[in-house]
Structures are given as C-alpha cells and as structure tokens.
Amino acid sequence: MKIAFEKVMELSLKYEPEMTKFLRDMIAIPSESCQEEKVIQRIKQEMEKTGFQEIIIDKMGNIIGRIGSGSHLIAMDAHIDTVGIGEKKNWRFDPYQGYEDDTSIGGRGASDQEGGMAAMVYAGKIIKDLGLEDDYTLLITGTIQEEDCDGLCWQYIIEEDKIRPEFVVITEPTSCRIYRGHRGRMEIKVTTTGVSCHGSAPERGDNAIYKMAPIIMELEQLNKRLRFDPFLGKGTLTVSEIFHSSPSRCAVADGCSISVDRRLTDLETYETALKEIQELPSVKKAQAEVEMYDYDRPSYTGLVYPTKAFFPTWVLPEDHPVTTTLVLAYENLFGKKPIVDKWTFSTNAVSIMGRYKIPCIGFGPGHEEEAHAPNEKTWKNELVMACAMYAVIPGLYLNEINREENHK
C-alpha cells in the first residue's frame, strides 16, 4: 500500500483546531477513575462526528470505535480516566477550565492522557478522508480505571469482549518518542500483629508498630539490592503507606500494616518479589504476613471485575515488526530518526503484553513528567505528530509483514 505522507501531515495540521477543541472538552469533564461516564459519552459524540463505522460501550464502560473490516485486527488505546487535582493552590489555572495558547493546552488529563484520545480519533478521520483503509480493522479504545488499576480494562476486553488484536499502540505520553517497554509493578501489604494494653504500662502488651519498625528499615536496604536490567533499569520498592489498629491513643497498638510500591524490572516476578520480603530477618522474627493487595472497585457501570494488584513487566524487541513499523512511520513523516526508549511509569500494556503476550508499542503526545502534576499541559505540535503517526501505522504494518513474508 502506498501512503501519501505529505497529505497525512497536511490533514493532521488542518485538524489541529478540532483536536484542540475536543481535548479541551474532555479536560472540562471531571473523569477520575470509576467516574468516567460523561467523558465516555463526549468521546462517542466525536467518534460519530468523524465517521467511525461502529461504536460500542462495553459492560465495563470502555468505548471501542471501529474503522475498517479487514482481517488484521489492530488496536490503539488511550485511558481516559484521570487522577484528582491534588492541592488546588498549586495550580496556576483552573485544572478543568484549563487554558490554551498558541502552542500548548493546559488542564488535568492534557498529557495523561486524553491528548492521545484526541489524536487517535482524528487519525481515524484521516484514514477515512484519504482512503487508507486496507486489509485491517482498526479499533480505537477509550479505556477506564487505568489510574486505579492499570490493565484491568484490557483484562476485561480480552477475556469478556473476546477482542485480541495483533498488536496495540499505547498512546500514553512519550514526548513523541517510540517506547517499547516499561517495568511492571505490584502492590504489597505487610502486616504485623500484637496485643493491646493500657499505654501507661506498655510492658503488659506487644506493640505491633515496634515490630514493623525494623521491617521498614530492612526494606529500605533491600531496595538497594534489587535486580538491574540494562534496558529497563533497576527494580525498586518504597514504603508508600502505613496504618495501625489500637483501642485508643492511650493504648499499645495491636496491629500495623504498610503498603509497598514494588517496581519489577525484567525477569522479576511477583513470586520472587514476595519471597524477598518474606525472607527478611525482621519479617520472620515478627511473623509478619506478606501478601498482594486485591482490587475490586466497581466501574462507573457498577460492574466489579476483581483482580490481584500485579502488573507484569513487558519489553518489545527492537527488531520486532511493530517496532520497525513505527520507526519507519516516524522517518517518513518527519524526515529524521526517532528516539526509541521506555516509560518510567506503568501503562495498560501490563495486561496486553505483560499478561497476554500481545505486542505493544508506545507513541503519544505529551510528556511523562506532566502526569499527575499540577499545571499539567500538552503541546499542539505533538497532537499533530501523533495524529499523523496513528493514521499511517496500520497500513505500514501491513507493508512490513508482507515484506517479511516475501523474503521467507
């Protein structure tokens, strides 16, 4: 298939005002995890306006728009939920009203990651405008609850909607670089127990908080010894929360729990991560319980789809046809070589590739450091670049796999 790259860029530039308006409309709708219904409806309106052939909202609440009906199933994904705004006084502008100037757009979700949705929808319009349909079916997914439980939406799409693409483009912010992996993560709970008594005679009890103190110190040291991978970097852990139970402030604590945010580099598993903590001398001495958290929060539709809080690592090889497709798309559109790298944070690919081994690749407008930060923004030129990339990726992928078949 021959692709007119200049025409794609022309149309992407032409649609920048419409992408910008669509993005600002999404930003203006508060859409924290499990509260995404109104922004999903706004996305449906834009998909209808731009000519998607089929639009469904599944029972979980994810929106899936279709273009084409070819034999190769390809998906592009944006999670459309956001985190909260945090301390409002740290914002220089209203996080939902946002702002727009000649080069940038501000507001909660601008980079993370409703900008990716705006660019994808208008890439679909460009495909229709230029007749770039080929032997592929393109699904544009707006997924929910990612900020709460990354990948859960795609567990549902794969297991319950029975959708299994050949590959998925993750449109999380990459500064318009190509990302081919990131560390996994898991949420771990460590619990110690004791016996309460009156605080005036602590020797009569058994303080669960004191039992936890040496565990916290040993976890800090364990972090320094975790596995290093040349591409993804080092595994890490940090104590992120602490809780206690006690009859009163005048009593010895009879329970203490901590949450551990564990980032998993390549070749680390949840079993090895749990065992490393279970084998700590302080954990053994305290007979502490070490377990993964569960997630079972209802989606905005009321559906509960429980899972363990484990999000596997993934890496796509540099020479994979999906990687080479994106490199070729970038070079043809922008006349230079792309930076190929990795995310620091986690995405829905933890399920798509981490659990189900479906190839994933990342390319998105916006910058990773804007995610979850006050004064979040994205850039109009990156919306244009991303839109153009998304429009040409499916056709170029078919060219790549056909070329490989011919060389066999």
N, C-alpha and C positions, 0 to 999 in steps of 0.2 A: 504494500500500500504506500503510495506517495503522499507525503504530508507537506502542505504549503506552510512552512514555519512562520514566514513573514505575515501571512494572512492571520494566523493564530494570534501572533503578537498584536497585530492591528486591532483585532476584535477584543482581545483582553484589555487593551488600553481604552477602547471605546466603552467597555462595560464597567470601567473603574467607578464612575459615579453611582451606578446601580448597585455594585457590590458594596460600596461605602454606605449607601442608604440602608441596604439590607443588614449589614453588620451593625450599624447604629441602632436599628430597630431591635435586633436581638439583644444588644447590650442593655437597652432600656427596659427589658423584661427580666426582672429578677428570676434566676433559674438555678438556685442551688440544688444539690443532689436531692432527688426524690420530690422536687417541686418544679419539674421541667415542662409541665403540660402546655402552658401558654406559649413558650418559645417553640415547642414542637409544632403547635398549630401555625405559628408565624412561618416556620420553615416550609410547612405544607403549602401555604399560600404562594411562597416564592417558587417552589417546585412546579406548582400548577401554572403560574405565570410564564415560566421559562420552558414549558413544553415537555416535562417528563411523561413518559408513556404510562407508567404505573407508579402509584404512591400508596404505600401501606404503613400503618402504625400497628406494630405487633402487640400482643397482650401484655408484654412488659412495659411498653411505651416507647420503644425505639422507632424512629421513622426511617423507611427504606424507600428510596426513589430509584426507578429503573429507566435506563436508556438502552435501546437495542435488544436483540433477542438471539444473538449468536451463540455458538457452542462453548466459547471460552468465558467462564464467569470470573469477573474481576470486580473487586470492591475498593472503595475509598472511604475512609472513616474519619469522622470528627465527633468527639464527645461534646455535647452542647450544654452540659451542666457546668456550673462554676463553683468555686469556693465562695465563702462570705466576703464581706468587705473589710473585716477586721476593725481596727480603731479608726473611725471616720475622720478624726482630726489629722491623721497622717496623709489624707488625700488633699491635693491642691484644687480638685474639681469634684463635682458630684459623680460618684462611681457609676451611676446608672444613666444620668443625663449625658455624661461623658463630654467629649469635645471633639472638634475636627478642625484641622488647619490644612495648609497646602500639602503637607507631607505625611501627616500622622492622624490616627484616630485613637482616642482615649476612652477607657471605661473598663469595668470588670468583665472579663471574657474576651477582650480585644485580641490578645495574643493566645490566651489559654481558655478555649481555643475556637471561639466562634468565627474568627477570621478564616480558619480552614474551611468551615462550612460555607461561608460566603463565596470563597474562591471555587470550591467544588461545584456548587450549583451553577455558577456561570460558565465553568468549564463544560458542563453538560449542555448548556445553551450553544456554546461554540461548536461542540461536536455536531449538534443538530444543524446549526447555521451552515457549516462548511461540508456537511455530508461525510463526516469522518467515521460514520458507523462502518463496522466491518464484522467479521465473524466473532464478535464478542458481545456479551451482556455486561453492562456496567451498572453496579449498584452503588449509590451514594447513601451512606448511612449516617444518621444523626443519632448518636447513642447516649444513653442516660447513666447516671450513677457512677461514672468513672472516678470522680473525685472522692467518692465514698468507698468504692471497691473496684479498682481498675480491672477491666477484663470481664467482670460479671455479665455485662450486656452481651458480650460476644460468646460467653458460655451459653447464654440463652439462645442467641441467634443460631449458633452451630447445632446445639443439642435439640432445641424445641422448634425453631423455624426451619431447621434442616437445610440451612444455607452453608455451603462450604466452597468458598472461592479458590481459584488457583493461586492468587496472591492478593494482599491487601496493602494499599498505600495508607499509612498513618499520617494524618495532616496536622499533628501537634507541631508547635513552633520549633523550627530548626534554623532560623535566620536564613532560610532558603539554601541550606546545605542539604546534602543527602546523608541520612543517618541509617545505619544498618545493624543497630543493636542497642541494648542497654542492660544494665544489671537488673536482676529480679529483686524481690523483696518479700518479707513476711512480717507478720505482727505477732509477737510472742508475749505471753504473760507468765511472770514468775511470782509464785505465792508462798509466803511463809505463814505459819500459824503459831499461836502462843496461848497463854492463859491469862485472862484479865484478873486484876485485883485492885484494891484501892491504891491510888497514886501516892498516898502517904507512907506506904510500906511496899515499895516495888519488889523487894526480895521475895515476897509471897507469890509473885506471878512469874510469867515467862513472856518477855517482851518481843513480839513479832517484828517490830521495827528494828530493834537491835540485831536480830537475826538477818535482816535484809541488808544492813549497812555493809558488812564485808562482801556480800554478793555484788553490790553496786561497785565497790572498789575493784573486785576481780573482773567484772565486765569491762570496766574502763581499760584494764590491761589486756584483756582478750581482744579487744578491738585492734590493738597494735599488731597482733599476731595473725590476723586473718589473711586468707589467700589473696595473692596478687595475680592478675591476668594482664598480659601486655597490651591488649586492646581495650578491654572494659575497665581496667584498673582494679583497685583493691576492694574486697568485701569490707563492709563496715557495720558497726552497730552503735546504737546510742540508747540510753535510758530516756524515754520520752514522757512518761507519766509515773506518778506514784499515788497510791491510795492506801487507806488504812481503815480498820474497824476497831472500835473501842466503845465501851458503855458510856464514857463521858470524857471530857478533858481532864478529869481528875482520876483517871484510871489507866492502867497498863494496857497497851494495845494488844488485842488478841488475834489480829490479822493484819497482813501487809502485802500489797501486790504492786508490782511495777510492770509497765509496758516497755518492750524493747523493739525499736525500729531496726530491723536487720536487713541490710542490702547484700544481695547474693551475687558474687561475680561468677564467671564461667566455671563450670564443673562443681560448684557448690550446690547442695540440695537441702531441702527442708529437714531431712533426717540428720545430715551432718551438722546443720546449724543448731538443731535442738540438742544433739548429743554433746556438742562443745560446751553448752551451758550446763547440761546435766552432770558433766564430768568435773565441773569446778569444785575444788575442795569445800568452799563455803556453802555451795548448794547441797552437796552431800551431807555436810555437817548439820545443816538446818533442816534436812529432809524436805527441801522446797519442791513444790510442783512446778514443772516447766511444760507449757502447752501452747499451741497455736490458738489465737482468737478465732471465733466463728463470726460470720456476717449474715444477718437475716433481716435487714431492714426492708420494709415494703417499698416498692417503687410507687410513683405517683398514681398508677392504676390500681394499687392495692395488692399487686402480685408480690409474693415472697418467694425468692429463689435462693435458698441458703447455700453458703459455700464456706470453705476454710480460707482464712486470711493468708493465702500463699499465692505468690505471683511470680512464675518462673522466669529465669533469665533466658534471653534469646540473642543469637547472632546470625546474620545472613552473610554467607561468604562473599568476598569481593568479586569473585568471578561468576556468581550466580546470574542467570539470565535477567532476573528482576533488577539486580544492581546495575548490570551493564545497560539495561534499557533506560534507567533513569540518568545514568551518566551521558548516554547518547542524546537523550532528550535535552538535557541541560546544554550540552555543547552545541547542538543545532539551533537552539533558541537564542542563546546568549553569547555564543562565539568564544567561550573560554571554558577551561576545565573546572569542574566543581570541587568543592571540599567534601570529602567523604569521611564521616566521623560517627559519633554515637551521642545519645542523650545521657545526661546525668540523672534525670528523673525517670519515672516509670510511665508506661502507656498501656492502652488496650492490647498491644501486641503480646503482653504477658500471657494472655489466653490464646490469642490467634496463633502465634508461633510457639510460645513457651509451652502451652498445654497441648495444642492440636497440630503443631508442626506445619502449619500453613505459612508459606513465606511472607514476611512483612518487610516493608521498606518505609523510611520516613522522609517526608519533604513537606514543610509547612511555612506559612508566613508568620512573622512574629518571632520574638526572642525568648529563649528559655528563662532568662533572668527576670523577665516581666511576670512570669507565672506566680500567682498568689501574692504579688507585691502590691502595695498602694501605688496609685498613679499609673496603673497598667495601661499600656498603649501598644499599637502595632503601626505598620507603615504601609502606605498606599502602594508604593512601588513593589513591595513584597506580595501584596494581594494580586497584583497584575502578573508577577512572575509565577506565582503558584498556580493561578488560574490557567495560564498558558501551559505549564507543565502537565497539569491534570488532563488537559484536553488532548495532548499528544501521546501520553504514556500508553493507553490501551493499544492504539494502532502500532506504535513502535514495538511493543512487546510481541505482538503477532509477527511482525517482521523478524524479530530476533529469534523466536522459536522456530519459525520457518527456515531461517538461515541455518540454524543448528541442525535441523532435520536434513537439509540438503547436503550438509557436509558429512553426514554419517555414511 
